[in-house]
Structures are given as structure tokens and as C-alpha cells.
Amino acid sequence: MLDGTFLVERYKLKSSKEEINQAKEKLPKVMSDYIDEVFSEETIIGNDIIRFVDLIINVTVGENCKIYPQKIIDCIDFVEETFFNLVPVQKFIIGAIMGFYNTEYQTPMFNQIFYMSGRGSGKTAIASAMSLYLLSELNGVDPDTYGSAGIKDYDIDCIAVTENQAKMIFDDIYNYIVSLGTELSKRIFKFNKTEITYRLSNSTIRYRTSNPKSADSRRAGAIIFDEVHGYENYENLRVNTSGLGKIPEPRRFYMTSEGHLRGGVIDDFKDRADRILSGENHEGFLPIMFRLDDVKEVNNQNAWVKANPLLEINKSLLAEMRSQYVEMLGNSQMREEFIVKRMGLVYNDQADSVATWEDIIATKDHEWIDLTNHMAVGGVDYADLRDFASVGLRWKVDGMTYFTQHTFVHETSLELTKYNIDIKECVDKGDMTIVPKSQYSTIPPHWVANWFY
């Protein structure tokens, strides 16, 4: 039996060595073998993936969980027979997604899958393979529940910010179908360049861009959001998922690499993932994050596999990443791109930024003190019509900086320009004042001046 005590203590895992071995007895060999690999300490694995495995162990031995070992094996075999060979961690992930069910609700244990990994790690290919599986008669908890055709009408939407990105999963499946030959492909599928339908289950996969105005919230079985790092807010997610639940066993997939946009959806997802991996109830959210543990590991080629598990087997990809690494050593823009997209870390080059993202996040928990009788410096960024006019006061006390601000915006400016912030929320919080165009043709200077008194 596996000991694993040292790893439980080192990473402060929730699983005891007894629970680890109990889980291994319940899981199919393909998953229990990966647990052995993780706890052997012979394989380089990121802390987030170790904690992910710990989460699966806890779910396995917990209440309301039923595991379907044969379904896990069938899905893995399906992926490898139709698309590509999987590395051990990918098999483990597919098992967690497809083979775990919540007995209380009779639904997949994890219906929201957040999958973040470095560029070139095969996350889109994984999504393509699982999509084809979900279209087929193999989809569903077991044949006794849904019959030999699987879940009928289990449609899948592939959504991304751009059409080219949205088409990638669809094109993977389309190309596989074409490879079957004309006779076989037409017997199994109805397909064209925009829709693919699996005849037996009548399940269809489509692609579209994430324009909330064009989303019809149709009866989908699963929705795949590709490259979530590009979403500034939840409008697209809200509109496109509102129709889920009408078809049995609904799922949402959030596939992404790290991105440059801060304060958007991906940062919220990473925060939630970290809380779950630290012990918060998962509530159906499965956090899978391949990334380095520390930016210092960028200079350790052996650690790169933490962000991209395919580097174990894809030598041409490793060679390309080596070339990019050499390029980025002397180029700040290339360095940021390499660390963010390949290594999965938030990174701002110190030569080009005034604060790290960690410092910015720390301001959220910054406690204010009584600043009465402390000297402050006031500042004004003025605009008369088309932009914001902002005022602020800055204090520095005992080495800590305190800053408060207010913004004035002319009503006409809101009509001329679409700002990427929630204007109503800013007004409701008292951080912004809208100058009515019926009273003032521009932002009145005395409003700006009077704020300081």
C-alpha cells in the first residue's frame, strides 16, 4: 500500500494516507497509477495539480459520489482511438470529468470544468475529443438510464471571442470525420462546415463568437468557452449558459491559457480554484491549473512540464520553447509573452510597470486609518467633455500610502464612448458623478474644485 505521509505533510493536503489508499481501491487502475506517480516524488508536478489530485481523492472517499470505472476506461479508449495518445495526467483528468457522479442529484459530480494550461499543451485537443464523446451514444451515466443512443439531443456550443478560435474544436472533429471516408462518415454523421450532427443521438455541435446580442440561449447539453482569459466580464457567460439544464447532465468547460487582461473572468476563476484547492467546497467546479509554482522556475527547463504536461513526449514543442526562451532573455515583450502564455503565470516586467499584480491585489485588503490632521497631496486630471475628470487625495503615513478619488463624467461622453467599466456601479458606490447635459455643456470647474472642501 502507498504511504505518502511525507507528501501529505509537505503540501498540507487534506487526504490522509488511509484515504489515499481507500481512493485507489475505488478508482480504475489508470487513475490509481497516476496517484502512485504523484506520491512517488519521481515526477515533476506543479503544486496546483498535486492539490487537484488531493481534491479527487477526497471526493472519491466522500459522500454522494459514485464512480463508474468502465465509463472512465471507455472514454479514455475512445479519445486514444479517435484522436491521440494521452499522458497519465490527462487520463486522470478525463476520469474525473467523465466518471464521477453526484448520487444526490444524479448529475456529473463536476459540471463546471476550469482547465488552464500553457500554450501548446493540448487543451483544445482534449476539448475536441471529449466533445465528440459527448455527442456519441457513449454519453450518459449508463445505458439503462438513456438507452442505446446515449443522451439524445445533447447539443454542444463552442464559443470564443474570435471565430477562428471558436472553430478550432469544431474543425478538429470535422477533420476526424472526413478522415473516416465518405461512406462511413455519412452513415454516422450529418455534417457541413457549420454543424455536425451525430445521427444516432441527434446531438449537434456548432461554433460561434461570444457576442451576447446574438446568443439565443438554446437548449444545449454542454457549452465550451475557449480562451476565457479574453473575457472582461460575465455578460457572455451569463447569456450563453442560461439555457443549460433542459438537457440531462449539463456541463460547462472553461478552457484557457493565462492572459494579459487583469481583473477579468479568469482572475475570478483562479481565485475560486485556489479556494477550492485549499479546502472550500467545490460545488461542482473542477479546478485544473497547469502552471509554474514560481517565476524563478522559468529558468529551469525541467520545471516547464508543470505548465505543459505534453513536454514529456513532444520533443519538437520542447525545442520550439527553448528557442523562445533564448529570445525572451534579451527582450522584455517576448519575456512577458513567454512567461504568461507558456508558463501560465501573471507577469509584468518591472522595467515597464509601476506595480506588480500582487501589489495591486494587496490594495483590496488595505485597511484605512483615521487620517484627520495628516497632510495630503491633491491631484486633478481634468477634461471638459469627452473624458473623465478625476480628483484625488494621497496620504503617506508610517510608510503606507492611502489614496481616495472621485470621477466626474459628462453625460454626453457616455453617449459618445463605450467605457469598459460598470458606470452604474461606480455611481452607486459614490465613486463617480455624472454631469447632466441638460444643465451643463461641459464638466463645471467648480464641481471639481468643491470636491476638495
C-alpha positions as CSV (number, residue, x, y, z in Angstrom):
1,M,0.0,0.0,0.0
2,L,1.1,3.6,-0.6
3,D,2.5,5.6,2.3
4,G,2.6,9.1,1.0
5,T,2.8,10.7,4.5
6,F,5.7,12.9,3.6
7,L,3.8,14.5,0.7
8,V,0.6,14.9,2.8
9,E,2.7,16.9,5.3
10,R,4.7,18.8,2.8
11,Y,1.8,20.2,0.8
12,K,-0.7,20.3,3.7
13,L,-3.0,18.0,1.8
14,K,-6.5,17.1,3.2
15,S,-6.1,13.4,2.4
16,S,-4.6,11.0,5.0
17,K,-2.6,8.1,3.8
18,E,-5.5,5.8,4.7
19,E,-7.9,7.9,2.4
20,I,-5.3,7.8,-0.4
21,N,-5.3,4.0,-0.3
22,Q,-9.1,3.9,0.0
23,A,-9.5,6.0,-3.1
24,K,-7.1,3.9,-5.1
25,E,-9.2,0.8,-4.4
26,K,-12.3,2.6,-5.8
27,L,-10.7,4.0,-8.8
28,P,-9.8,2.3,-12.1
29,K,-6.1,1.3,-12.4
30,V,-5.4,4.1,-14.9
31,M,-6.3,6.7,-12.2
32,S,-4.7,4.9,-9.2
33,D,-1.5,4.5,-11.2
34,Y,-1.3,8.3,-11.5
35,I,-1.8,8.7,-7.8
36,D,1.2,6.5,-7.3
37,E,3.1,8.7,-9.8
38,V,2.2,11.8,-7.9
39,F,3.1,10.4,-4.5
40,S,6.3,8.7,-5.7
41,E,8.0,12.2,-5.9
42,E,9.8,10.9,-9.0
43,T,7.8,13.0,-11.4
44,I,7.9,16.8,-11.6
45,I,4.4,18.1,-10.9
46,G,3.1,21.5,-10.0
47,N,1.6,22.2,-6.6
48,D,-1.8,23.0,-8.1
49,I,-2.0,19.6,-9.8
50,I,-0.9,17.9,-6.6
51,R,-3.7,19.7,-4.8
52,F,-6.1,18.8,-7.7
53,V,-5.3,15.1,-7.2
54,D,-5.8,15.6,-3.4
55,L,-9.3,17.0,-4.2
56,I,-10.2,14.0,-6.3
57,I,-9.1,11.6,-3.6
58,N,-11.3,13.5,-1.1
59,V,-14.3,13.4,-3.4
60,T,-13.7,9.7,-4.1
61,V,-13.9,8.7,-0.4
62,G,-16.6,11.3,0.4
63,E,-20.4,11.1,0.4
64,N,-22.7,11.3,-2.5
65,C,-20.1,10.1,-5.0
66,K,-20.5,7.2,-7.4
67,I,-17.7,6.3,-9.7
68,Y,-18.1,4.4,-13.0
69,P,-14.7,2.8,-13.7
70,Q,-15.8,1.2,-17.0
71,K,-17.1,4.6,-18.3
72,I,-13.7,6.1,-17.4
73,I,-11.9,3.4,-19.3
74,D,-14.3,3.6,-22.3
75,C,-13.8,7.4,-22.6
76,I,-10.0,7.2,-22.4
77,D,-10.0,4.4,-25.0
78,F,-12.3,6.5,-27.2
79,V,-10.1,9.5,-27.1
80,E,-6.9,7.5,-27.8
81,E,-8.6,5.5,-30.7
82,T,-10.1,8.6,-32.4
83,F,-7.5,11.4,-31.7
84,F,-4.2,10.9,-29.9
85,N,-2.4,9.1,-27.1
86,L,-2.8,10.6,-23.6
87,V,-0.2,11.2,-20.9
88,P,-1.1,9.9,-17.5
89,V,-2.3,13.2,-16.0
90,Q,-4.7,13.7,-19.0
91,K,-6.2,10.3,-18.4
92,F,-6.7,11.2,-14.7
93,I,-8.4,14.4,-15.7
94,I,-10.7,12.7,-18.2
95,G,-11.6,10.2,-15.5
96,A,-12.5,12.9,-13.0
97,I,-14.7,14.7,-15.6
98,M,-16.5,11.8,-17.1
99,G,-16.7,9.1,-14.5
100,F,-17.7,10.8,-11.3
101,Y,-21.4,11.3,-10.5
102,N,-23.3,13.0,-7.7
103,T,-25.8,10.5,-6.3
104,E,-27.9,13.2,-4.6
105,Y,-28.7,15.0,-7.9
106,Q,-27.9,12.2,-10.4
107,T,-25.6,14.6,-12.3
108,P,-21.9,14.7,-13.1
109,M,-20.0,15.5,-9.9
110,F,-18.2,18.2,-11.8
111,N,-20.4,20.2,-14.2
112,Q,-18.0,23.2,-14.4
113,I,-14.5,22.4,-15.6
114,F,-11.9,25.1,-15.4
115,Y,-8.9,23.9,-17.4
116,M,-5.9,26.3,-17.6
117,S,-2.6,25.3,-19.1
118,G,0.3,26.7,-21.1
119,R,0.0,27.3,-24.8
120,G,0.6,24.1,-26.8
121,S,-0.4,21.8,-24.0
122,G,-3.2,20.1,-25.9
123,K,-6.2,21.6,-24.0
124,T,-8.1,22.3,-27.2
125,A,-7.5,18.8,-28.5
126,I,-8.7,17.4,-25.2
127,A,-11.9,19.5,-25.5
128,S,-12.3,18.2,-29.1
129,A,-12.1,14.6,-28.1
130,M,-14.4,14.9,-25.1
131,S,-16.9,16.8,-27.3
132,L,-17.1,14.0,-29.8
133,Y,-17.5,11.6,-27.0
134,L,-20.4,13.6,-25.6
135,L,-22.1,13.7,-29.0
136,S,-22.0,9.9,-29.2
137,E,-24.1,7.1,-27.8
138,L,-21.4,6.7,-25.1
139,N,-22.6,9.8,-23.3
140,G,-24.7,9.4,-20.2
141,V,-24.3,7.8,-16.8
142,D,-25.2,4.3,-18.2
143,P,-27.3,2.6,-21.0
144,D,-30.1,1.7,-18.6
145,T,-30.8,5.4,-18.0
146,Y,-30.8,6.8,-21.5
147,G,-30.9,3.8,-23.8
148,S,-28.5,2.6,-26.6
149,A,-28.4,6.1,-28.2
150,G,-27.0,7.8,-25.1
151,I,-28.4,11.3,-24.2
152,K,-30.5,12.4,-27.1
153,D,-30.2,16.0,-28.4
154,Y,-27.1,16.7,-26.4
155,D,-26.0,19.8,-28.4
156,I,-22.7,21.5,-27.8
157,D,-21.8,25.1,-28.4
158,C,-18.1,26.1,-28.9
159,I,-17.8,29.8,-28.0
160,A,-14.8,32.1,-28.2
161,V,-14.0,35.8,-28.7
162,T,-13.0,35.3,-32.3
163,E,-14.4,33.0,-34.9
164,N,-11.1,31.4,-35.7
165,Q,-10.7,30.4,-32.0
166,A,-14.3,29.2,-31.8
167,K,-13.8,27.0,-34.9
168,M,-10.8,25.1,-33.6
169,I,-12.6,22.4,-31.7
170,F,-15.2,22.1,-34.4
171,D,-12.5,21.8,-37.1
172,D,-10.7,19.0,-35.1
173,I,-13.9,17.0,-35.1
174,Y,-14.7,17.8,-38.8
175,N,-11.2,16.7,-39.9
176,Y,-11.6,13.5,-38.0
177,I,-14.9,12.8,-39.7
178,V,-13.5,13.5,-43.1
179,S,-10.7,11.0,-42.4
180,L,-13.2,8.2,-42.0
181,G,-14.0,8.3,-45.7
182,T,-17.2,9.3,-47.4
183,E,-19.3,6.2,-46.9
184,L,-18.6,5.7,-43.2
185,S,-18.7,9.4,-42.3
186,K,-22.1,10.0,-43.9
187,R,-23.5,6.9,-42.2
188,I,-22.5,8.1,-38.8
189,F,-22.8,11.9,-39.2
190,K,-24.7,14.7,-40.9
191,F,-22.2,17.4,-41.3
192,N,-21.2,20.6,-43.1
193,K,-18.8,23.5,-42.4
194,T,-21.0,24.9,-39.6
195,E,-22.8,22.0,-38.0
196,I,-22.0,18.4,-37.2
197,T,-24.8,16.0,-36.0
198,Y,-24.2,12.5,-34.6
199,R,-27.1,10.6,-36.2
200,L,-27.8,8.1,-33.5
201,S,-28.1,10.6,-30.7
202,N,-29.3,13.5,-32.8
203,S,-26.7,15.6,-31.0
204,T,-25.2,18.6,-32.8
205,I,-22.0,20.7,-32.3
206,R,-21.8,24.3,-33.5
207,Y,-19.4,27.2,-33.1
208,R,-20.0,30.9,-32.7
209,T,-18.4,34.0,-31.3
210,S,-19.2,35.3,-27.9
211,N,-21.5,38.2,-28.9
212,P,-24.2,38.3,-26.2
213,K,-26.6,40.1,-28.6
214,S,-26.5,37.1,-31.0
215,A,-26.7,34.4,-28.3
216,D,-30.0,32.6,-28.4
217,S,-29.6,30.6,-25.2
218,R,-30.8,27.4,-26.9
219,R,-31.2,24.0,-25.3
220,A,-27.5,22.9,-25.2
221,G,-26.1,20.0,-23.3
222,A,-22.7,21.4,-23.0
223,I,-21.0,24.7,-23.6
224,I,-17.3,25.2,-24.2
225,F,-15.8,28.6,-23.6
226,D,-12.4,28.7,-25.3
227,E,-9.7,31.1,-24.1
228,V,-11.6,32.5,-21.1
229,H,-8.7,35.0,-20.5
230,G,-10.2,37.3,-23.1
231,Y,-13.5,37.9,-21.2
232,E,-13.6,41.2,-19.3
233,N,-17.0,40.5,-17.6
234,Y,-19.6,37.8,-17.2
235,E,-22.2,39.0,-19.8
236,N,-21.3,36.4,-22.4
237,L,-21.2,33.6,-19.9
238,R,-24.5,34.6,-18.4
239,V,-26.3,34.8,-21.7
240,N,-24.9,31.6,-23.2
241,T,-25.4,29.4,-20.1
242,S,-29.0,30.5,-19.3
243,G,-30.4,27.6,-21.3
244,L,-28.5,24.8,-19.6
245,G,-30.4,22.3,-17.5
246,K,-33.1,21.4,-20.1
247,I,-30.9,18.5,-21.3
248,P,-29.7,15.9,-18.8
249,E,-26.1,16.1,-17.4
250,P,-25.3,19.7,-18.5
251,R,-21.6,20.7,-18.5
252,R,-19.6,23.9,-18.9
253,F,-16.0,23.8,-20.0
254,Y,-13.8,26.8,-19.5
255,M,-10.6,26.2,-21.4
256,T,-7.8,28.7,-21.4
257,S,-4.2,29.7,-21.2
258,E,-3.2,32.6,-18.9
259,G,-3.8,36.0,-20.3
260,H,-2.7,39.6,-20.0
261,L,-6.1,41.0,-19.0
262,R,-6.3,41.6,-15.3
263,G,-9.4,41.9,-13.2
264,G,-11.5,39.8,-15.6
265,V,-13.2,36.4,-15.5
266,I,-10.0,34.4,-15.5
267,D,-8.8,36.0,-12.3
268,D,-12.1,35.3,-10.6
269,F,-11.9,31.6,-11.7
270,K,-8.3,31.3,-10.5
271,D,-9.3,32.7,-7.1
272,R,-12.1,30.3,-6.8
273,A,-9.9,27.4,-7.9
274,D,-7.3,28.3,-5.3
275,R,-10.0,28.4,-2.6
276,I,-11.3,25.0,-3.6
277,L,-7.9,23.5,-3.7
278,S,-7.3,25.0,-0.2
279,G,-10.4,23.3,1.2
280,E,-13.5,25.2,0.1
281,N,-16.5,23.1,-1.1
282,H,-16.2,22.6,-4.9
283,E,-19.9,22.9,-5.6
284,G,-19.3,21.2,-9.0
285,F,-16.4,23.4,-10.0
286,L,-13.3,21.3,-11.1
287,P,-10.1,23.4,-10.9
288,I,-7.3,22.1,-13.2
289,M,-4.4,24.5,-13.4
290,F,-1.1,23.7,-15.1
291,R,1.4,26.5,-14.3
292,L,4.8,27.0,-12.7
293,D,4.9,27.4,-8.9
294,D,7.2,30.4,-9.0
295,V,8.5,32.7,-11.7
296,K,12.1,31.7,-10.8
297,E,11.3,28.3,-12.3
298,V,11.2,29.9,-15.8
299,N,15.0,29.4,-15.9
300,N,14.7,25.7,-15.0
301,Q,13.8,23.8,-18.2
302,N,12.9,20.7,-16.1
303,A,10.1,22.6,-14.4
304,W,8.4,23.6,-17.6
305,V,6.4,20.4,-17.6
306,K,4.4,21.8,-14.7
307,A,2.8,24.2,-17.2
308,N,2.7,21.8,-20.1
309,P,2.5,18.1,-19.5
310,L,3.0,17.3,-23.2
311,L,6.6,18.3,-22.9
312,E,7.2,14.8,-21.6
313,I,6.6,13.4,-25.1
314,N,6.6,16.3,-27.6
315,K,10.2,17.0,-28.3
316,S,9.6,19.3,-31.2
317,L,7.4,21.5,-28.9
318,L,10.2,21.5,-26.3
319,A,12.7,22.6,-29.0
320,E,10.5,25.5,-30.0
321,M,10.1,26.6,-26.4
322,R,13.8,26.5,-25.9
323,S,14.2,28.9,-28.9
324,Q,11.6,31.2,-27.5
325,Y,13.3,31.1,-24.1
326,V,16.6,32.3,-25.6
327,E,14.7,35.1,-27.5
328,M,12.9,36.3,-24.4
329,L,16.1,36.6,-22.3
330,G,17.0,39.9,-24.1
331,N,13.5,41.2,-24.9
332,S,11.1,42.4,-22.3
333,Q,8.0,42.0,-24.5
334,M,9.0,38.4,-25.5
335,R,9.7,37.7,-21.9
336,E,6.3,38.7,-20.7
337,E,4.6,36.7,-23.5
338,F,6.7,33.6,-22.8
339,I,6.0,33.7,-19.0
340,V,2.3,34.4,-19.3
341,K,1.3,32.2,-22.3
342,R,3.8,29.4,-22.0
343,M,4.4,29.2,-18.2
344,G,0.9,30.2,-17.0
345,L,2.0,33.0,-14.7
346,V,0.8,36.5,-14.3
347,Y,3.8,38.7,-15.1
348,N,4.6,42.4,-15.5
349,D,8.1,43.3,-16.5
350,Q,9.5,45.5,-13.7
351,A,11.1,47.9,-16.3
352,D,7.7,48.6,-17.8
353,S,5.3,48.7,-14.8
354,V,5.0,50.7,-11.6
355,A,3.5,47.9,-9.6
356,T,3.2,44.1,-9.6
357,W,-0.1,42.4,-9.9
358,E,0.4,41.0,-6.3
359,D,0.9,44.6,-5.0
360,I,-2.3,45.7,-6.8
361,I,-4.3,42.8,-5.3
362,A,-2.9,43.7,-1.9
363,T,-4.7,47.1,-2.0
364,K,-8.0,45.3,-1.8
365,D,-7.2,44.4,1.9
366,H,-5.6,47.8,2.7
367,E,-7.1,49.0,6.0
368,W,-7.8,52.7,6.4
369,I,-6.8,54.6,9.5
370,D,-8.0,58.0,10.8
371,L,-6.3,60.5,8.6
372,T,-7.5,63.6,10.4
373,N,-4.8,66.2,10.7
374,H,-2.5,64.3,8.4
375,M,-1.2,66.2,5.4
376,A,-2.4,65.1,1.9
377,V,-1.4,65.9,-1.6
378,G,-4.3,66.7,-4.0
379,G,-4.4,65.9,-7.7
380,V,-6.6,66.8,-10.7
381,D,-6.8,65.1,-14.1
382,Y,-9.2,67.4,-15.9
383,A,-11.3,67.0,-19.1
384,D,-14.2,69.2,-20.1
385,L,-16.4,66.9,-22.2
386,R,-15.3,63.7,-23.8
387,D,-13.2,62.1,-21.0
388,F,-13.3,61.6,-17.2
389,A,-12.2,64.4,-14.9
390,S,-10.7,62.8,-11.8
391,V,-9.7,64.2,-8.4
392,G,-7.8,62.5,-5.7
393,L,-6.1,62.9,-2.3
394,R,-3.0,60.9,-1.3
395,W,-1.6,60.5,2.2
396,K,1.6,58.7,3.3
397,V,1.7,57.7,6.9
398,D,4.2,55.3,8.6
399,G,5.4,54.0,5.2
400,M,1.9,53.2,3.9
401,T,0.1,55.0,1.1
402,Y,-3.6,55.9,1.2
403,F,-5.5,57.3,-1.8
404,T,-9.0,58.3,-2.4
405,Q,-10.5,59.6,-5.6
406,H,-13.7,60.7,-7.3
407,T,-14.5,61.0,-11.0
408,F,-16.8,63.3,-12.9
409,V,-18.0,62.4,-16.4
410,H,-20.3,64.4,-18.7
411,E,-23.5,62.7,-19.8
412,T,-22.5,63.4,-23.4
413,S,-19.3,61.4,-23.0
414,L,-21.2,58.3,-22.1
415,E,-23.2,58.7,-25.3
416,L,-20.1,59.1,-27.4
417,T,-17.9,56.5,-25.9
418,K,-18.4,52.9,-24.6
419,Y,-16.3,52.5,-21.4
420,N,-15.2,49.1,-20.2
421,I,-16.5,49.7,-16.6
422,D,-19.8,49.4,-14.9
423,I,-20.9,53.1,-14.8
424,K,-23.9,52.4,-12.7
425,E,-21.9,50.5,-10.1
426,C,-19.4,53.4,-9.8
427,V,-22.2,55.9,-9.3
428,D,-24.0,53.7,-6.7
429,K,-20.7,53.4,-4.8
430,G,-20.2,57.1,-4.8
431,D,-17.1,57.0,-6.8
432,M,-18.5,58.8,-9.8
433,T,-20.8,61.8,-10.6
434,I,-22.5,62.1,-14.0
435,V,-22.9,65.8,-15.1
436,P,-26.3,66.2,-16.8
437,K,-26.1,67.6,-20.3
438,S,-29.4,69.5,-19.7
439,Q,-27.7,71.7,-17.1
440,Y,-24.1,72.0,-18.2
441,S,-22.4,71.8,-21.6
442,T,-19.1,70.7,-20.1
443,I,-17.9,69.5,-16.7
444,P,-18.2,72.6,-14.5
445,P,-14.8,73.5,-12.9
446,H,-16.4,74.5,-9.6
447,W,-17.7,70.9,-9.1
448,V,-14.1,69.7,-9.4
449,A,-12.7,72.3,-7.1
450,N,-15.5,71.9,-4.5
451,W,-14.8,68.2,-4.0
452,F,-11.6,69.2,-2.1
453,Y,-13.7,71.1,0.5
